[in-house]
Amino acid sequence: MTKGKPPKNIARRALGIALSATPILLALACALWPRAPSPAREAAGLVLTIGATLLGLWNLYLGYVRPWRYRRRHGSPTGYHLVSGLPLVGTLLLVGGCVIAFGSPLVGCCGLLAALVDPDGLPWIPVHTWEDGSLWDG
């Protein structure tokens, strides 16, 4: 028997994935629910989910595009100062928008887009931390 990596805690990882997927599931339910909300609630939900999408794009820029541009301009990442966006705020806006306008396909689709674009949001936590054994297997 060879000694390799210890077995991964599948139950803890499955629970983490399930909890992290809740904003995506909420946005899907919002988009597919058969009863439409009032126009005022739909407008409020749309404002929140568009804000979540814009914030997600800002986080994407700060986390991936800005460092890439710095390395390209200076030749190396030496001297680069990491700037954090607003982690999890986009997820809170997404959840708020989908709850307010539950049943709106437009708000649900904007919420899905926001969840997929924001690398600092809740759905991306398992992707960023998958190899961290202290979090998942500890």
Backbone as CSV, one residue per row, in Angstrom:
resi,resn,N_x,N_y,N_z,CA_x,CA_y,CA_z,C_x,C_y,C_z
1,MET,0.838,-1.165,0.000,0.000,0.000,0.000,0.892,1.240,0.000
2,THR,0.651,2.129,-0.930,1.466,3.330,-1.029,0.808,4.469,-0.269
3,LYS,1.664,5.298,0.262,1.150,6.466,0.973,1.029,7.612,-0.019
4,GLY,-0.144,8.141,-0.123,-0.390,9.283,-1.007,-1.100,10.367,-0.224
5,LYS,-1.885,11.084,-0.922,-2.664,12.128,-0.270,-3.758,11.489,0.579
6,PRO,-4.089,12.108,1.702,-5.192,11.578,2.502,-6.502,11.717,1.733
7,PRO,-7.468,10.867,2.025,-8.733,10.943,1.293,-9.439,12.273,1.568
8,LYS,-10.125,12.741,0.559,-10.841,14.006,0.689,-12.155,13.790,1.422
9,ASN,-12.534,14.760,2.215,-13.783,14.703,2.955,-14.921,15.044,1.985
10,ILE,-15.506,14.018,1.396,-16.519,14.194,0.356,-17.777,14.854,0.915
11,ALA,-18.201,14.475,2.107,-19.437,15.038,2.669,-19.293,16.539,2.903
12,ARG,-18.172,16.972,3.443,-17.967,18.398,3.704,-17.885,19.173,2.395
13,ARG,-17.227,18.607,1.400,-17.122,19.270,0.101,-18.482,19.337,-0.590
14,ALA,-19.269,18.284,-0.497,-20.602,18.288,-1.101,-21.500,19.332,-0.436
15,LEU,-21.415,19.445,0.876,-22.185,20.458,1.589,-21.732,21.867,1.191
16,GLY,-20.444,22.071,1.051,-19.919,23.368,0.625,-20.389,23.743,-0.770
17,ILE,-20.390,22.771,-1.672,-20.865,23.036,-3.036,-22.357,23.345,-3.020
18,ALA,-23.122,22.600,-2.246,-24.567,22.831,-2.177,-24.888,24.216,-1.617
19,LEU,-24.202,24.610,-0.550,-24.438,25.933,0.029,-23.982,27.043,-0.916
20,SER,-22.888,26.819,-1.603,-22.379,27.836,-2.518,-23.245,27.975,-3.765
21,ALA,-23.981,26.959,-4.089,-24.834,27.001,-5.282,-26.189,27.648,-5.023
22,THR,-26.497,27.988,-3.780,-27.826,28.535,-3.485,-28.153,29.826,-4.235
23,PRO,-27.226,30.778,-4.431,-27.607,31.948,-5.229,-27.965,31.603,-6.675
24,ILE,-27.272,30.638,-7.253,-27.583,30.220,-8.622,-28.947,29.546,-8.665
25,LEU,-29.218,28.687,-7.693,-30.520,28.026,-7.642,-31.649,29.024,-7.407
26,LEU,-31.398,30.043,-6.579,-32.402,31.080,-6.346,-32.674,31.862,-7.628
27,ALA,-31.636,32.207,-8.365,-31.821,32.939,-9.627,-32.573,32.081,-10.649
28,LEU,-32.267,30.791,-10.702,-33.000,29.891,-11.610,-34.472,29.791,-11.219
29,ALA,-34.741,29.647,-9.930,-36.127,29.579,-9.470,-36.862,30.883,-9.754
30,CYS,-36.171,32.002,-9.583,-36.757,33.308,-9.869,-37.125,33.412,-11.347
31,ALA,-36.253,32.931,-12.211,-36.501,33.020,-13.650,-37.613,32.074,-14.111
32,LEU,-37.752,30.940,-13.441,-38.697,29.921,-13.920,-40.027,29.906,-13.177
33,TRP,-40.171,30.694,-12.133,-41.410,30.699,-11.356,-42.543,31.242,-12.217
34,PRO,-43.714,30.594,-12.208,-44.773,30.979,-13.153,-45.525,32.271,-12.821
35,ARG,-45.408,32.801,-11.630,-46.167,33.998,-11.262,-45.262,35.223,-11.269
36,ALA,-45.647,36.234,-12.038,-44.823,37.437,-12.176,-45.068,38.402,-11.016
37,PRO,-44.028,39.128,-10.603,-44.203,40.128,-9.537,-44.805,41.414,-10.104
38,SER,-45.117,42.336,-9.236,-45.630,43.637,-9.679,-44.507,44.395,-10.390
39,PRO,-44.870,45.342,-11.262,-43.825,46.097,-11.981,-42.859,46.850,-11.061
40,ALA,-43.368,47.367,-9.950,-42.476,48.092,-9.022,-41.465,47.138,-8.386
41,ARG,-41.912,45.964,-7.992,-40.991,44.983,-7.391,-39.993,44.481,-8.432
42,GLU,-40.465,44.297,-9.665,-39.564,43.849,-10.717,-38.489,44.908,-10.996
43,ALA,-38.881,46.183,-11.007,-37.905,47.252,-11.239,-36.878,47.304,-10.111
44,ALA,-37.327,47.168,-8.870,-36.389,47.182,-7.738,-35.438,45.990,-7.805
45,GLY,-35.971,44.819,-8.118,-35.120,43.643,-8.248,-34.139,43.764,-9.393
46,LEU,-34.580,44.384,-10.480,-33.699,44.575,-11.630,-32.559,45.538,-11.296
47,VAL,-32.855,46.576,-10.559,-31.805,47.518,-10.142,-30.761,46.793,-9.288
48,LEU,-31.225,45.967,-8.353,-30.282,45.252,-7.492,-29.447,44.242,-8.276
49,THR,-30.077,43.484,-9.179,-29.307,42.470,-9.919,-28.382,43.103,-10.952
50,ILE,-28.775,44.232,-11.536,-27.855,44.928,-12.438,-26.678,45.479,-11.633
51,GLY,-26.952,45.985,-10.430,-25.859,46.416,-9.557,-24.931,45.264,-9.208
52,ALA,-25.499,44.087,-8.957,-24.678,42.905,-8.669,-23.825,42.524,-9.871
53,THR,-24.384,42.638,-11.067,-23.629,42.318,-12.279,-22.490,43.306,-12.479
54,LEU,-22.772,44.596,-12.308,-21.719,45.601,-12.463,-20.623,45.427,-11.412
55,LEU,-21.011,45.136,-10.195,-20.034,44.891,-9.139,-19.212,43.639,-9.449
56,GLY,-19.847,42.617,-9.999,-19.127,41.412,-10.397,-18.113,41.692,-11.498
57,LEU,-18.493,42.527,-12.452,-17.546,42.900,-13.507,-16.372,43.688,-12.930
58,TRP,-16.633,44.553,-11.951,-15.566,45.306,-11.290,-14.621,44.351,-10.547
59,ASN,-15.194,43.377,-9.832,-14.370,42.390,-9.131,-13.555,41.565,-10.114
60,LEU,-14.141,41.231,-11.256,-13.430,40.480,-12.288,-12.254,41.295,-12.820
61,TYR,-12.478,42.573,-13.040,-11.399,43.439,-13.513,-10.269,43.531,-12.480
62,LEU,-10.642,43.792,-11.220,-9.614,43.956,-10.183,-8.859,42.666,-9.902
63,GLY,-9.531,41.529,-10.013,-8.897,40.268,-9.665,-8.088,39.624,-10.776
64,TYR,-8.469,39.878,-12.047,-7.811,39.165,-13.144,-7.260,40.075,-14.240
65,VAL,-8.029,41.054,-14.665,-7.587,41.902,-15.773,-6.487,42.868,-15.328
66,ARG,-6.671,43.511,-14.189,-5.688,44.481,-13.702,-4.318,43.843,-13.451
67,PRO,-4.226,42.691,-12.767,-2.895,42.068,-12.602,-2.265,41.649,-13.933
68,TRP,-3.082,41.167,-14.849,-2.570,40.760,-16.158,-1.995,41.963,-16.904
69,ARG,-2.721,43.091,-16.851,-2.242,44.305,-17.514,-0.938,44.796,-16.882
70,TYR,-0.823,44.707,-15.564,0.396,45.145,-14.873,1.583,44.274,-15.293
71,ARG,1.386,42.950,-15.291,2.473,42.051,-15.703,2.872,42.305,-17.150
72,ARG,1.923,42.580,-17.991,2.195,42.826,-19.404,2.971,44.142,-19.581
73,ARG,2.616,45.143,-18.806,3.244,46.453,-18.930,4.642,46.472,-18.309
74,HIS,4.819,45.798,-17.149,6.091,45.869,-16.421,6.963,44.633,-16.575
75,GLY,6.473,43.593,-17.189,7.273,42.396,-17.416,7.246,41.385,-16.293
76,SER,6.858,41.790,-15.100,6.773,40.862,-13.975,5.786,41.437,-12.959
77,PRO,5.332,40.602,-12.035,4.410,41.110,-11.018,5.098,41.818,-9.861
78,THR,6.399,42.004,-9.939,7.131,42.673,-8.869,6.640,44.111,-8.723
79,GLY,6.282,44.478,-7.511,5.808,45.828,-7.237,4.303,45.992,-7.371
80,TYR,3.629,44.947,-7.788,2.175,45.039,-7.950,1.495,45.007,-6.578
81,HIS,0.543,45.877,-6.365,-0.218,45.918,-5.120,-1.610,45.381,-5.391
82,LEU,-1.949,44.318,-4.705,-3.244,43.678,-4.877,-4.345,44.581,-4.336
83,VAL,-5.376,44.771,-5.126,-6.523,45.563,-4.720,-7.731,44.635,-4.730
84,SER,-8.400,44.559,-3.604,-9.563,43.691,-3.492,-10.816,44.465,-3.861
85,GLY,-11.731,43.782,-4.493,-13.024,44.381,-4.801,-13.914,44.319,-3.569
86,LEU,-15.157,44.047,-3.776,-16.104,43.915,-2.674,-16.625,42.478,-2.657
87,PRO,-15.903,41.571,-1.997,-16.316,40.179,-2.005,-17.652,39.973,-1.304
88,LEU,-18.467,39.135,-1.850,-19.779,38.723,-1.348,-20.853,39.811,-1.400
89,VAL,-20.506,41.061,-1.668,-21.523,42.109,-1.762,-22.404,41.874,-2.987
90,GLY,-21.795,41.465,-4.084,-22.566,41.155,-5.283,-23.552,40.020,-5.049
91,THR,-23.134,39.020,-4.281,-24.034,37.917,-3.961,-25.207,38.407,-3.119
92,LEU,-24.946,39.302,-2.180,-26.037,39.851,-1.365,-27.009,40.664,-2.222
93,LEU,-26.488,41.450,-3.158,-27.367,42.194,-4.062,-28.181,41.250,-4.941
94,LEU,-27.541,40.203,-5.429,-28.228,39.201,-6.251,-29.364,38.545,-5.483
95,VAL,-29.099,38.110,-4.270,-30.125,37.461,-3.451,-31.254,38.444,-3.146
96,GLY,-30.914,39.672,-2.792,-31.941,40.672,-2.515,-32.819,40.943,-3.723
97,GLY,-32.209,41.088,-4.892,-32.978,41.340,-6.113,-33.886,40.187,-6.480
98,CYS,-33.385,38.958,-6.336,-34.203,37.789,-6.679,-35.331,37.566,-5.670
99,VAL,-35.105,37.899,-4.421,-36.162,37.746,-3.412,-37.243,38.805,-3.620
100,ILE,-36.833,40.039,-3.897,-37.808,41.116,-4.092,-38.669,40.856,-5.328
101,ALA,-38.041,40.444,-6.418,-38.764,40.268,-7.678,-38.896,38.797,-8.040
102,PHE,-39.171,37.952,-7.073,-39.255,36.519,-7.321,-40.356,36.234,-8.343
103,GLY,-40.013,35.553,-9.391,-40.948,35.228,-10.458,-40.677,35.994,-11.739
104,SER,-39.725,36.902,-11.724,-39.400,37.685,-12.915,-38.294,36.987,-13.711
105,PRO,-38.579,36.585,-14.954,-37.535,35.942,-15.757,-36.349,36.871,-16.034
106,LEU,-36.621,38.150,-16.218,-35.537,39.108,-16.491,-34.599,39.244,-15.294
107,VAL,-35.171,39.377,-14.113,-34.354,39.483,-12.897,-33.591,38.183,-12.656
108,GLY,-34.231,37.052,-12.885,-33.555,35.767,-12.716,-32.378,35.606,-13.654
109,CYS,-32.542,36.025,-14.909,-31.435,35.924,-15.873,-30.305,36.879,-15.528
110,CYS,-30.649,38.090,-15.081,-29.605,39.030,-14.631,-28.891,38.472,-13.398
111,GLY,-29.633,37.820,-12.526,-29.030,37.214,-11.346,-28.079,36.085,-11.713
112,LEU,-28.467,35.268,-12.683,-27.561,34.205,-13.150,-26.286,34.791,-13.727
113,LEU,-26.434,35.830,-14.523,-25.267,36.483,-15.103,-24.369,37.048,-14.012
114,ALA,-24.969,37.685,-13.015,-24.190,38.248,-11.910,-23.438,37.156,-11.154
115,ALA,-24.092,36.019,-10.921,-23.444,34.926,-10.185,-22.280,34.336,-10.973
116,LEU,-22.411,34.273,-12.284,-21.352,33.677,-13.095,-20.190,34.632,-13.326
117,VAL,-20.443,35.927,-13.324,-19.404,36.907,-13.635,-18.556,37.264,-12.417
118,ASP,-19.124,37.234,-11.231,-18.444,37.719,-10.033,-17.517,36.654,-9.442
119,PRO,-16.192,36.796,-9.610,-15.282,35.780,-9.078,-15.136,35.837,-7.561
120,ASP,-15.633,36.887,-6.927,-15.570,37.000,-5.472,-16.887,36.629,-4.813
121,GLY,-17.816,36.098,-5.585,-19.119,35.749,-5.051,-19.139,34.358,-4.435
122,LEU,-20.217,34.064,-3.769,-20.377,32.785,-3.069,-20.248,31.561,-3.978
123,PRO,-20.805,31.564,-5.197,-20.671,30.357,-6.025,-19.236,29.998,-6.393
124,TRP,-18.314,30.939,-6.322,-16.937,30.672,-6.723,-16.032,30.263,-5.564
125,ILE,-16.539,30.265,-4.348,-15.698,29.900,-3.196,-15.151,28.471,-3.307
126,PRO,-15.955,27.465,-3.671,-15.363,26.124,-3.810,-14.296,26.043,-4.897
127,VAL,-14.461,26.803,-5.959,-13.463,26.793,-7.038,-12.138,27.352,-6.547
128,HIS,-12.183,28.455,-5.810,-10.955,29.097,-5.334,-10.297,28.353,-4.185
129,THR,-11.056,27.593,-3.424,-10.503,26.963,-2.215,-10.445,25.448,-2.296
130,TRP,-10.662,24.862,-3.442,-10.763,23.406,-3.550,-9.511,22.686,-3.068
131,GLU,-8.361,23.231,-3.335,-7.109,22.575,-2.945,-6.691,22.877,-1.506
132,ASP,-7.441,23.678,-0.792,-7.116,24.028,0.588,-7.649,22.946,1.520
133,GLY,-6.803,22.024,1.863,-7.216,20.905,2.710,-7.616,21.330,4.117
134,SER,-7.050,22.449,4.604,-7.396,22.887,5.954,-8.848,23.345,6.032
135,LEU,-9.400,23.822,4.945,-10.788,24.252,4.929,-11.743,23.067,4.738
136,TRP,-11.439,22.228,3.775,-12.378,21.162,3.406,-12.165,19.862,4.159
137,ASP,-10.932,19.548,4.480,-10.659,18.223,5.048,-10.214,18.281,6.501
138,GLY,-10.205,19.468,7.096,-9.676,19.642,8.444,-10.488,19.096,9.529
